[in-house]
Every structure is written in C-alpha cells, then in structure tokens.
Amino acid sequence: MQVWLNQQPLTLPAGATLADAVAATRLAPPFAAALNLQFVPKSQYTQTALAEGDRIELVSPVTGG
C-alpha cells in the first residue's frame, strides 16, 4: 500500500500500522505524529492501522525565540 509521509510517498505492506511507518523513517525522537491531520499519541502507534493514501506527518519540535 502507498501512504504519504511528510509529503513523500512511502510503500508499506498491507496491514501496516503507524508504528511501521515511523520505523521506516528512522527519525530520532522527540517528534509528534498526525494521521490525516489528527494527532496520534505515541501509545497508539502500534494500534493505528493505515490505509491506502493516508497522510502521515511527523513533526519535530523547534526551539528558539
């Protein structure tokens, strides 16, 4: 299945979860995840099933003034 991760296409196997998509990025914490513009708590990544065309955003915090 193909999803969009930070506006880039990502191919994952059928039945993939948000945790699978995060693992594919190798992004170092901390970051927040949103699926189709809805925040998903880290505790729900393994339980959040993905579907064809889903849009995932992984956002790292920015500090500064």
CHARMM internal coordinates of N, CA and C (Angstrom, degrees):
IC EDIT
DIST 1 N 1 CA 1.4472
DIST 1 CA 1 C 1.5164
ANGL 1 N 1 CA 1 C 107.90
DIST 1 C 2 N 1.3097
ANGL 1 CA 1 C 2 N 115.80
DIHE 1 N 1 CA 1 C 2 N 150.80
DIST 2 N 2 CA 1.4583
ANGL 1 C 2 N 2 CA 120.09
DIHE 1 CA 1 C 2 N 2 CA 177.95
DIST 2 CA 2 C 1.5221
ANGL 2 N 2 CA 2 C 110.07
DIHE 1 C 2 N 2 CA 2 C -111.17
DIST 2 C 3 N 1.3370
ANGL 2 CA 2 C 3 N 114.82
DIHE 2 N 2 CA 2 C 3 N 130.64
DIST 3 N 3 CA 1.4577
ANGL 2 C 3 N 3 CA 122.62
DIHE 2 CA 2 C 3 N 3 CA 174.83
DIST 3 CA 3 C 1.5241
ANGL 3 N 3 CA 3 C 107.05
DIHE 2 C 3 N 3 CA 3 C -123.88
DIST 3 C 4 N 1.3099
ANGL 3 CA 3 C 4 N 115.85
DIHE 3 N 3 CA 3 C 4 N 174.30
DIST 4 N 4 CA 1.4602
ANGL 3 C 4 N 4 CA 121.29
DIHE 3 CA 3 C 4 N 4 CA 177.50
DIST 4 CA 4 C 1.5161
ANGL 4 N 4 CA 4 C 107.89
DIHE 3 C 4 N 4 CA 4 C -115.09
DIST 4 C 5 N 1.3170
ANGL 4 CA 4 C 5 N 116.40
DIHE 4 N 4 CA 4 C 5 N 125.69
DIST 5 N 5 CA 1.4590
ANGL 4 C 5 N 5 CA 121.95
DIHE 4 CA 4 C 5 N 5 CA 179.98
DIST 5 CA 5 C 1.5266
ANGL 5 N 5 CA 5 C 107.73
DIHE 4 C 5 N 5 CA 5 C -120.64
DIST 5 C 6 N 1.3268
ANGL 5 CA 5 C 6 N 115.27
DIHE 5 N 5 CA 5 C 6 N 115.32
DIST 6 N 6 CA 1.4701
ANGL 5 C 6 N 6 CA 120.75
DIHE 5 CA 5 C 6 N 6 CA -175.89
DIST 6 CA 6 C 1.5277
ANGL 6 N 6 CA 6 C 110.88
DIHE 5 C 6 N 6 CA 6 C 49.16
DIST 6 C 7 N 1.3180
ANGL 6 CA 6 C 7 N 115.04
DIHE 6 N 6 CA 6 C 7 N 45.56
DIST 7 N 7 CA 1.4563
ANGL 6 C 7 N 7 CA 124.99
DIHE 6 CA 6 C 7 N 7 CA 175.26
DIST 7 CA 7 C 1.5308
ANGL 7 N 7 CA 7 C 113.83
DIHE 6 C 7 N 7 CA 7 C 68.37
DIST 7 C 8 N 1.3359
ANGL 7 CA 7 C 8 N 116.65
DIHE 7 N 7 CA 7 C 8 N 18.25
DIST 8 N 8 CA 1.4614
ANGL 7 C 8 N 8 CA 122.14
DIHE 7 CA 7 C 8 N 8 CA 176.65
DIST 8 CA 8 C 1.5248
ANGL 8 N 8 CA 8 C 108.41
DIHE 7 C 8 N 8 CA 8 C -120.93
DIST 8 C 9 N 1.3286
ANGL 8 CA 8 C 9 N 118.10
DIHE 8 N 8 CA 8 C 9 N 140.32
DIST 9 N 9 CA 1.4666
ANGL 8 C 9 N 9 CA 119.62
DIHE 8 CA 8 C 9 N 9 CA 178.72
DIST 9 CA 9 C 1.5266
ANGL 9 N 9 CA 9 C 111.60
DIHE 8 C 9 N 9 CA 9 C -67.53
DIST 9 C 10 N 1.3144
ANGL 9 CA 9 C 10 N 115.35
DIHE 9 N 9 CA 9 C 10 N 142.00
DIST 10 N 10 CA 1.4607
ANGL 9 C 10 N 10 CA 122.04
DIHE 9 CA 9 C 10 N 10 CA 177.91
DIST 10 CA 10 C 1.5212
ANGL 10 N 10 CA 10 C 107.78
DIHE 9 C 10 N 10 CA 10 C -139.52
DIST 10 C 11 N 1.3146
ANGL 10 CA 10 C 11 N 116.12
DIHE 10 N 10 CA 10 C 11 N 126.71
DIST 11 N 11 CA 1.4584
ANGL 10 C 11 N 11 CA 120.96
DIHE 10 CA 10 C 11 N 11 CA 178.71
DIST 11 CA 11 C 1.5217
ANGL 11 N 11 CA 11 C 109.10
DIHE 10 C 11 N 11 CA 11 C -97.69
DIST 11 C 12 N 1.3217
ANGL 11 CA 11 C 12 N 115.53
DIHE 11 N 11 CA 11 C 12 N 126.57
DIST 12 N 12 CA 1.4604
ANGL 11 C 12 N 12 CA 122.93
DIHE 11 CA 11 C 12 N 12 CA 179.77
DIST 12 CA 12 C 1.5280
ANGL 12 N 12 CA 12 C 108.92
DIHE 11 C 12 N 12 CA 12 C -128.28
DIST 12 C 13 N 1.3253
ANGL 12 CA 12 C 13 N 117.62
DIHE 12 N 12 CA 12 C 13 N 157.78
DIST 13 N 13 CA 1.4675
ANGL 12 C 13 N 13 CA 119.28
DIHE 12 CA 12 C 13 N 13 CA 177.05
DIST 13 CA 13 C 1.5242
ANGL 13 N 13 CA 13 C 111.65
DIHE 12 C 13 N 13 CA 13 C -70.08
DIST 13 C 14 N 1.3113
ANGL 13 CA 13 C 14 N 115.86
DIHE 13 N 13 CA 13 C 14 N 156.09
DIST 14 N 14 CA 1.4639
ANGL 13 C 14 N 14 CA 120.49
DIHE 13 CA 13 C 14 N 14 CA 175.80
DIST 14 CA 14 C 1.5220
ANGL 14 N 14 CA 14 C 108.88
DIHE 13 C 14 N 14 CA 14 C -56.77
DIST 14 C 15 N 1.3239
ANGL 14 CA 14 C 15 N 116.22
DIHE 14 N 14 CA 14 C 15 N 141.59
DIST 15 N 15 CA 1.4571
ANGL 14 C 15 N 15 CA 121.33
DIHE 14 CA 14 C 15 N 15 CA -179.97
DIST 15 CA 15 C 1.5154
ANGL 15 N 15 CA 15 C 113.86
DIHE 14 C 15 N 15 CA 15 C 85.18
DIST 15 C 16 N 1.3314
ANGL 15 CA 15 C 16 N 117.55
DIHE 15 N 15 CA 15 C 16 N 7.20
DIST 16 N 16 CA 1.4666
ANGL 15 C 16 N 16 CA 121.13
DIHE 15 CA 15 C 16 N 16 CA -178.97
DIST 16 CA 16 C 1.5279
ANGL 16 N 16 CA 16 C 110.52
DIHE 15 C 16 N 16 CA 16 C -67.00
DIST 16 C 17 N 1.3239
ANGL 16 CA 16 C 17 N 114.47
DIHE 16 N 16 CA 16 C 17 N 154.07
DIST 17 N 17 CA 1.4605
ANGL 16 C 17 N 17 CA 121.60
DIHE 16 CA 16 C 17 N 17 CA 178.11
DIST 17 CA 17 C 1.5260
ANGL 17 N 17 CA 17 C 109.73
DIHE 16 C 17 N 17 CA 17 C -114.50
DIST 17 C 18 N 1.3048
ANGL 17 CA 17 C 18 N 114.99
DIHE 17 N 17 CA 17 C 18 N 173.32
DIST 18 N 18 CA 1.4557
ANGL 17 C 18 N 18 CA 119.98
DIHE 17 CA 17 C 18 N 18 CA 176.21
DIST 18 CA 18 C 1.5252
ANGL 18 N 18 CA 18 C 110.14
DIHE 17 C 18 N 18 CA 18 C -60.16
DIST 18 C 19 N 1.3123
ANGL 18 CA 18 C 19 N 118.17
DIHE 18 N 18 CA 18 C 19 N -35.64
DIST 19 N 19 CA 1.4680
ANGL 18 C 19 N 19 CA 121.69
DIHE 18 CA 18 C 19 N 19 CA 177.28
DIST 19 CA 19 C 1.5265
ANGL 19 N 19 CA 19 C 110.93
DIHE 18 C 19 N 19 CA 19 C -60.28
DIST 19 C 20 N 1.3306
ANGL 19 CA 19 C 20 N 117.55
DIHE 19 N 19 CA 19 C 20 N -38.35
DIST 20 N 20 CA 1.4642
ANGL 19 C 20 N 20 CA 121.16
DIHE 19 CA 19 C 20 N 20 CA 177.58
DIST 20 CA 20 C 1.5223
ANGL 20 N 20 CA 20 C 111.14
DIHE 19 C 20 N 20 CA 20 C -64.45
DIST 20 C 21 N 1.3083
ANGL 20 CA 20 C 21 N 116.90
DIHE 20 N 20 CA 20 C 21 N -41.63
DIST 21 N 21 CA 1.4680
ANGL 20 C 21 N 21 CA 120.85
DIHE 20 CA 20 C 21 N 21 CA 179.30
DIST 21 CA 21 C 1.5231
ANGL 21 N 21 CA 21 C 110.61
DIHE 20 C 21 N 21 CA 21 C -65.45
DIST 21 C 22 N 1.3249
ANGL 21 CA 21 C 22 N 116.72
DIHE 21 N 21 CA 21 C 22 N -42.63
DIST 22 N 22 CA 1.4639
ANGL 21 C 22 N 22 CA 120.85
DIHE 21 CA 21 C 22 N 22 CA 178.61
DIST 22 CA 22 C 1.5237
ANGL 22 N 22 CA 22 C 109.56
DIHE 21 C 22 N 22 CA 22 C -62.15
DIST 22 C 23 N 1.3199
ANGL 22 CA 22 C 23 N 118.12
DIHE 22 N 22 CA 22 C 23 N -43.88
DIST 23 N 23 CA 1.4603
ANGL 22 C 23 N 23 CA 122.02
DIHE 22 CA 22 C 23 N 23 CA -179.98
DIST 23 CA 23 C 1.5250
ANGL 23 N 23 CA 23 C 111.58
DIHE 22 C 23 N 23 CA 23 C -61.78
DIST 23 C 24 N 1.3128
ANGL 23 CA 23 C 24 N 117.43
DIHE 23 N 23 CA 23 C 24 N -33.17
DIST 24 N 24 CA 1.4643
ANGL 23 C 24 N 24 CA 121.48
DIHE 23 CA 23 C 24 N 24 CA -179.94
DIST 24 CA 24 C 1.5221
ANGL 24 N 24 CA 24 C 112.51
DIHE 23 C 24 N 24 CA 24 C -68.08
DIST 24 C 25 N 1.3165
ANGL 24 CA 24 C 25 N 117.29
DIHE 24 N 24 CA 24 C 25 N -21.47
DIST 25 N 25 CA 1.4609
ANGL 24 C 25 N 25 CA 120.22
DIHE 24 CA 24 C 25 N 25 CA -177.05
DIST 25 CA 25 C 1.5150
ANGL 25 N 25 CA 25 C 113.27
DIHE 24 C 25 N 25 CA 25 C -87.80
DIST 25 C 26 N 1.3171
ANGL 25 CA 25 C 26 N 116.84
DIHE 25 N 25 CA 25 C 26 N -26.74
DIST 26 N 26 CA 1.4708
ANGL 25 C 26 N 26 CA 122.11
DIHE 25 CA 25 C 26 N 26 CA -175.00
DIST 26 CA 26 C 1.5221
ANGL 26 N 26 CA 26 C 111.59
DIHE 25 C 26 N 26 CA 26 C 58.60
DIST 26 C 27 N 1.3201
ANGL 26 CA 26 C 27 N 116.94
DIHE 26 N 26 CA 26 C 27 N 28.63
DIST 27 N 27 CA 1.4608
ANGL 26 C 27 N 27 CA 122.26
DIHE 26 CA 26 C 27 N 27 CA 177.58
DIST 27 CA 27 C 1.5233
ANGL 27 N 27 CA 27 C 108.94
DIHE 26 C 27 N 27 CA 27 C -73.00
DIST 27 C 28 N 1.3193
ANGL 27 CA 27 C 28 N 116.46
DIHE 27 N 27 CA 27 C 28 N 132.35
DIST 28 N 28 CA 1.4673
ANGL 27 C 28 N 28 CA 120.71
DIHE 27 CA 27 C 28 N 28 CA -179.34
DIST 28 CA 28 C 1.5254
ANGL 28 N 28 CA 28 C 110.21
DIHE 27 C 28 N 28 CA 28 C -82.16
DIST 28 C 29 N 1.3332
ANGL 28 CA 28 C 29 N 117.64
DIHE 28 N 28 CA 28 C 29 N 137.61
DIST 29 N 29 CA 1.4605
ANGL 28 C 29 N 29 CA 120.46
DIHE 28 CA 28 C 29 N 29 CA 176.24
DIST 29 CA 29 C 1.5173
ANGL 29 N 29 CA 29 C 110.32
DIHE 28 C 29 N 29 CA 29 C -64.63
DIST 29 C 30 N 1.2928
ANGL 29 CA 29 C 30 N 119.52
DIHE 29 N 29 CA 29 C 30 N 158.64
DIST 30 N 30 CA 1.4680
ANGL 29 C 30 N 30 CA 126.61
DIHE 29 CA 29 C 30 N 30 CA 5.45
DIST 30 CA 30 C 1.5173
ANGL 30 N 30 CA 30 C 111.79
DIHE 29 C 30 N 30 CA 30 C -88.65
DIST 30 C 31 N 1.3155
ANGL 30 CA 30 C 31 N 115.28
DIHE 30 N 30 CA 30 C 31 N 150.76
DIST 31 N 31 CA 1.4572
ANGL 30 C 31 N 31 CA 122.44
DIHE 30 CA 30 C 31 N 31 CA 172.98
DIST 31 CA 31 C 1.5246
ANGL 31 N 31 CA 31 C 108.02
DIHE 30 C 31 N 31 CA 31 C -159.63
DIST 31 C 32 N 1.3039
ANGL 31 CA 31 C 32 N 115.20
DIHE 31 N 31 CA 31 C 32 N 161.90
DIST 32 N 32 CA 1.4696
ANGL 31 C 32 N 32 CA 121.65
DIHE 31 CA 31 C 32 N 32 CA 175.32
DIST 32 CA 32 C 1.5192
ANGL 32 N 32 CA 32 C 107.35
DIHE 31 C 32 N 32 CA 32 C -114.18
DIST 32 C 33 N 1.3287
ANGL 32 CA 32 C 33 N 115.92
DIHE 32 N 32 CA 32 C 33 N 151.56
DIST 33 N 33 CA 1.4625
ANGL 32 C 33 N 33 CA 120.87
DIHE 32 CA 32 C 33 N 33 CA -179.77
DIST 33 CA 33 C 1.5197
ANGL 33 N 33 CA 33 C 110.67
DIHE 32 C 33 N 33 CA 33 C -120.58
DIST 33 C 34 N 1.3324
ANGL 33 CA 33 C 34 N 114.45
DIHE 33 N 33 CA 33 C 34 N 140.12
DIST 34 N 34 CA 1.4618
ANGL 33 C 34 N 34 CA 121.07
DIHE 33 CA 33 C 34 N 34 CA 173.80
DIST 34 CA 34 C 1.5264
ANGL 34 N 34 CA 34 C 107.64
DIHE 33 C 34 N 34 CA 34 C -129.15
DIST 34 C 35 N 1.3058
ANGL 34 CA 34 C 35 N 115.95
DIHE 34 N 34 CA 34 C 35 N 138.88
DIST 35 N 35 CA 1.4558
ANGL 34 C 35 N 35 CA 122.71
DIHE 34 CA 34 C 35 N 35 CA 176.85
DIST 35 CA 35 C 1.5141
ANGL 35 N 35 CA 35 C 107.34
DIHE 34 C 35 N 35 CA 35 C -117.44
DIST 35 C 36 N 1.3229
ANGL 35 CA 35 C 36 N 116.33
DIHE 35 N 35 CA 35 C 36 N 116.95
DIST 36 N 36 CA 1.4645
ANGL 35 C 36 N 36 CA 121.86
DIHE 35 CA 35 C 36 N 36 CA -177.85
DIST 36 CA 36 C 1.5324
ANGL 36 N 36 CA 36 C 110.79
DIHE 35 C 36 N 36 CA 36 C 51.50
DIST 36 C 37 N 1.3305
ANGL 36 CA 36 C 37 N 114.23
DIHE 36 N 36 CA 36 C 37 N 46.82
DIST 37 N 37 CA 1.4713
ANGL 36 C 37 N 37 CA 124.71
DIHE 36 CA 36 C 37 N 37 CA 175.92
DIST 37 CA 37 C 1.5327
ANGL 37 N 37 CA 37 C 114.25
DIHE 36 C 37 N 37 CA 37 C 70.78
DIST 37 C 38 N 1.3270
ANGL 37 CA 37 C 38 N 118.37
DIHE 37 N 37 CA 37 C 38 N 12.48
DIST 38 N 38 CA 1.4623
ANGL 37 C 38 N 38 CA 122.28
DIHE 37 CA 37 C 38 N 38 CA 177.69
DIST 38 CA 38 C 1.5291
ANGL 38 N 38 CA 38 C 109.08
DIHE 37 C 38 N 38 CA 38 C -113.24
DIST 38 C 39 N 1.3431
ANGL 38 CA 38 C 39 N 116.81
DIHE 38 N 38 CA 38 C 39 N 124.72
DIST 39 N 39 CA 1.4590
ANGL 38 C 39 N 39 CA 121.25
DIHE 38 CA 38 C 39 N 39 CA 177.43
DIST 39 CA 39 C 1.5280
ANGL 39 N 39 CA 39 C 109.96
DIHE 38 C 39 N 39 CA 39 C -59.32
DIST 39 C 40 N 1.3351
ANGL 39 CA 39 C 40 N 116.03
DIHE 39 N 39 CA 39 C 40 N 138.79
DIST 40 N 40 CA 1.4618
ANGL 39 C 40 N 40 CA 121.80
DIHE 39 CA 39 C 40 N 40 CA 176.81
DIST 40 CA 40 C 1.5292
ANGL 40 N 40 CA 40 C 107.91
DIHE 39 C 40 N 40 CA 40 C -122.81
DIST 40 C 41 N 1.3320
ANGL 40 CA 40 C 41 N 118.61
DIHE 40 N 40 CA 40 C 41 N 120.26
DIST 41 N 41 CA 1.4674
ANGL 40 C 41 N 41 CA 120.57
DIHE 40 CA 40 C 41 N 41 CA 177.66
DIST 41 CA 41 C 1.5274
ANGL 41 N 41 CA 41 C 110.70
DIHE 40 C 41 N 41 CA 41 C -63.97
DIST 41 C 42 N 1.3147
ANGL 41 CA 41 C 42 N 116.21
DIHE 41 N 41 CA 41 C 42 N 146.61
DIST 42 N 42 CA 1.4676
ANGL 41 C 42 N 42 CA 121.48
DIHE 41 CA 41 C 42 N 42 CA -178.84
DIST 42 CA 42 C 1.5258
ANGL 42 N 42 CA 42 C 111.28
DIHE 41 C 42 N 42 CA 42 C -53.99
DIST 42 C 43 N 1.3162
ANGL 42 CA 42 C 43 N 117.49
DIHE 42 N 42 CA 42 C 43 N -35.79
DIST 43 N 43 CA 1.4662
ANGL 42 C 43 N 43 CA 121.43
DIHE 42 CA 42 C 43 N 43 CA -179.14
DIST 43 CA 43 C 1.5279
ANGL 43 N 43 CA 43 C 112.66
DIHE 42 C 43 N 43 CA 43 C -63.87
DIST 43 C 44 N 1.3403
ANGL 43 CA 43 C 44 N 117.67
DIHE 43 N 43 CA 43 C 44 N -13.70
DIST 44 N 44 CA 1.4635
ANGL 43 C 44 N 44 CA 121.82
DIHE 43 CA 43 C 44 N 44 CA -178.20
DIST 44 CA 44 C 1.5229
ANGL 44 N 44 CA 44 C 114.11
DIHE 43 C 44 N 44 CA 44 C -104.80
DIST 44 C 45 N 1.3355
ANGL 44 CA 44 C 45 N 118.36
DIHE 44 N 44 CA 44 C 45 N -1.36
DIST 45 N 45 CA 1.4690
ANGL 44 C 45 N 45 CA 121.03
DIHE 44 CA 44 C 45 N 45 CA -176.09
DIST 45 CA 45 C 1.5260
ANGL 45 N 45 CA 45 C 112.39
DIHE 44 C 45 N 45 CA 45 C -55.82
DIST 45 C 46 N 1.3370
ANGL 45 CA 45 C 46 N 117.46
DIHE 45 N 45 CA 45 C 46 N -45.69
DIST 46 N 46 CA 1.4682
ANGL 45 C 46 N 46 CA 120.01
DIHE 45 CA 45 C 46 N 46 CA -176.19
DIST 46 CA 46 C 1.5223
ANGL 46 N 46 CA 46 C 112.44
DIHE 45 C 46 N 46 CA 46 C -72.73
DIST 46 C 47 N 1.3195
ANGL 46 CA 46 C 47 N 117.52
DIHE 46 N 46 CA 46 C 47 N -17.78
DIST 47 N 47 CA 1.4651
ANGL 46 C 47 N 47 CA 121.64
DIHE 46 CA 46 C 47 N 47 CA -178.46
DIST 47 CA 47 C 1.5244
ANGL 47 N 47 CA 47 C 112.59
DIHE 46 C 47 N 47 CA 47 C -100.69
DIST 47 C 48 N 1.3332
ANGL 47 CA 47 C 48 N 117.01
DIHE 47 N 47 CA 47 C 48 N -3.16
DIST 48 N 48 CA 1.4639
ANGL 47 C 48 N 48 CA 120.74
DIHE 47 CA 47 C 48 N 48 CA -176.25
DIST 48 CA 48 C 1.5264
ANGL 48 N 48 CA 48 C 109.76
DIHE 47 C 48 N 48 CA 48 C -96.03
DIST 48 C 49 N 1.3276
ANGL 48 CA 48 C 49 N 115.51
DIHE 48 N 48 CA 48 C 49 N 101.83
DIST 49 N 49 CA 1.4635
ANGL 48 C 49 N 49 CA 121.14
DIHE 48 CA 48 C 49 N 49 CA -179.62
DIST 49 CA 49 C 1.5239
ANGL 49 N 49 CA 49 C 110.46
DIHE 48 C 49 N 49 CA 49 C -73.27
DIST 49 C 50 N 1.3165
ANGL 49 CA 49 C 50 N 115.21
DIHE 49 N 49 CA 49 C 50 N 144.61
DIST 50 N 50 CA 1.4637
ANGL 49 C 50 N 50 CA 121.03
DIHE 49 CA 49 C 50 N 50 CA 177.59
DIST 50 CA 50 C 1.5227
ANGL 50 N 50 CA 50 C 110.28
DIHE 49 C 50 N 50 CA 50 C -102.01
DIST 50 C 51 N 1.3187
ANGL 50 CA 50 C 51 N 115.06
DIHE 50 N 50 CA 50 C 51 N 155.39
DIST 51 N 51 CA 1.4611
ANGL 50 C 51 N 51 CA 121.73
DIHE 50 CA 50 C 51 N 51 CA 177.69
DIST 51 CA 51 C 1.5257
ANGL 51 N 51 CA 51 C 108.45
DIHE 50 C 51 N 51 CA 51 C -129.34
DIST 51 C 52 N 1.3034
ANGL 51 CA 51 C 52 N 115.88
DIHE 51 N 51 CA 51 C 52 N 157.30
DIST 52 N 52 CA 1.4585
ANGL 51 C 52 N 52 CA 122.18
DIHE 51 CA 51 C 52 N 52 CA 177.90
DIST 52 CA 52 C 1.5262
ANGL 52 N 52 CA 52 C 110.70
DIHE 51 C 52 N 52 CA 52 C -48.61
DIST 52 C 53 N 1.3392
ANGL 52 CA 52 C 53 N 115.63
DIHE 52 N 52 CA 52 C 53 N 129.24
DIST 53 N 53 CA 1.4595
ANGL 52 C 53 N 53 CA 120.60
DIHE 52 CA 52 C 53 N 53 CA 176.51
DIST 53 CA 53 C 1.5154
ANGL 53 N 53 CA 53 C 115.94
DIHE 52 C 53 N 53 CA 53 C 84.85
DIST 53 C 54 N 1.3336
ANGL 53 CA 53 C 54 N 117.89
DIHE 53 N 53 CA 53 C 54 N -1.69
DIST 54 N 54 CA 1.4737
ANGL 53 C 54 N 54 CA 119.61
DIHE 53 CA 53 C 54 N 54 CA 178.24
DIST 54 CA 54 C 1.5186
ANGL 54 N 54 CA 54 C 109.91
DIHE 53 C 54 N 54 CA 54 C -57.61
DIST 54 C 55 N 1.3239
ANGL 54 CA 54 C 55 N 114.99
DIHE 54 N 54 CA 54 C 55 N 150.96
DIST 55 N 55 CA 1.4608
ANGL 54 C 55 N 55 CA 121.62
DIHE 54 CA 54 C 55 N 55 CA 178.52
DIST 55 CA 55 C 1.5199
ANGL 55 N 55 CA 55 C 108.34
DIHE 54 C 55 N 55 CA 55 C -115.87
DIST 55 C 56 N 1.3289
ANGL 55 CA 55 C 56 N 114.62
DIHE 55 N 55 CA 55 C 56 N 121.12
DIST 56 N 56 CA 1.4596
ANGL 55 C 56 N 56 CA 122.74
DIHE 55 CA 55 C 56 N 56 CA -178.13
DIST 56 CA 56 C 1.5186
ANGL 56 N 56 CA 56 C 107.93
DIHE 55 C 56 N 56 CA 56 C -114.09
DIST 56 C 57 N 1.3040
ANGL 56 CA 56 C 57 N 115.54
DIHE 56 N 56 CA 56 C 57 N 134.39
DIST 57 N 57 CA 1.4680
ANGL 56 C 57 N 57 CA 121.35
DIHE 56 CA 56 C 57 N 57 CA 173.93
DIST 57 CA 57 C 1.5107
ANGL 57 N 57 CA 57 C 108.20
DIHE 56 C 57 N 57 CA 57 C -122.40
DIST 57 C 58 N 1.3282
ANGL 57 CA 57 C 58 N 116.85
DIHE 57 N 57 CA 57 C 58 N 126.32
DIST 58 N 58 CA 1.4588
ANGL 57 C 58 N 58 CA 123.17
DIHE 57 CA 57 C 58 N 58 CA 173.97
DIST 58 CA 58 C 1.5194
ANGL 58 N 58 CA 58 C 105.87
DIHE 57 C 58 N 58 CA 58 C -111.47
DIST 58 C 59 N 1.3279
ANGL 58 CA 58 C 59 N 116.00
DIHE 58 N 58 CA 58 C 59 N 120.58
DIST 59 N 59 CA 1.4536
ANGL 58 C 59 N 59 CA 121.20
DIHE 58 CA 58 C 59 N 59 CA -172.96
DIST 59 CA 59 C 1.5244
ANGL 59 N 59 CA 59 C 109.90
DIHE 58 C 59 N 59 CA 59 C -122.64
DIST 59 C 60 N 1.3257
ANGL 59 CA 59 C 60 N 115.28
DIHE 59 N 59 CA 59 C 60 N 123.54
DIST 60 N 60 CA 1.4655
ANGL 59 C 60 N 60 CA 121.04
DIHE 59 CA 59 C 60 N 60 CA 175.81
DIST 60 CA 60 C 1.5158
ANGL 60 N 60 CA 60 C 109.38
DIHE 59 C 60 N 60 CA 60 C -89.52
DIST 60 C 61 N 1.3275
ANGL 60 CA 60 C 61 N 116.84
DIHE 60 N 60 CA 60 C 61 N 146.48
DIST 61 N 61 CA 1.4692
ANGL 60 C 61 N 61 CA 118.84
DIHE 60 CA 60 C 61 N 61 CA 179.40
DIST 61 CA 61 C 1.5421
ANGL 61 N 61 CA 61 C 110.58
DIHE 60 C 61 N 61 CA 61 C -69.49
DIST 61 C 62 N 1.3168
ANGL 61 CA 61 C 62 N 113.90
DIHE 61 N 61 CA 61 C 62 N 150.93
DIST 62 N 62 CA 1.4544
ANGL 61 C 62 N 62 CA 121.11
DIHE 61 CA 61 C 62 N 62 CA 178.51
DIST 62 CA 62 C 1.5184
ANGL 62 N 62 CA 62 C 107.23
DIHE 61 C 62 N 62 CA 62 C -120.43
DIST 62 C 63 N 1.3110
ANGL 62 CA 62 C 63 N 116.92
DIHE 62 N 62 CA 62 C 63 N 132.14
DIST 63 N 63 CA 1.4423
ANGL 62 C 63 N 63 CA 120.37
DIHE 62 CA 62 C 63 N 63 CA 179.09
DIST 63 CA 63 C 1.5293
ANGL 63 N 63 CA 63 C 109.17
DIHE 62 C 63 N 63 CA 63 C -112.03
DIST 63 C 64 N 1.2861
ANGL 63 CA 63 C 64 N 114.88
DIHE 63 N 63 CA 63 C 64 N 161.27
DIST 64 N 64 CA 1.4566
ANGL 63 C 64 N 64 CA 119.48
DIHE 63 CA 63 C 64 N 64 CA 178.49
DIST 64 CA 64 C 1.5175
ANGL 64 N 64 CA 64 C 110.39
DIHE 63 C 64 N 64 CA 64 C 135.45
DIST 64 C 65 N 1.2664
ANGL 64 CA 64 C 65 N 114.97
DIHE 64 N 64 CA 64 C 65 N -179.64
DIST 65 N 65 CA 1.4481
ANGL 64 C 65 N 65 CA 117.82
DIHE 64 CA 64 C 65 N 65 CA -175.35
DIST 65 CA 65 C 1.4492
ANGL 65 N 65 CA 65 C 111.92
DIHE 64 C 65 N 65 CA 65 C -123.63
END
COOR INIT
IC SEED 1 N 1 CA 1 C
IC BUILD
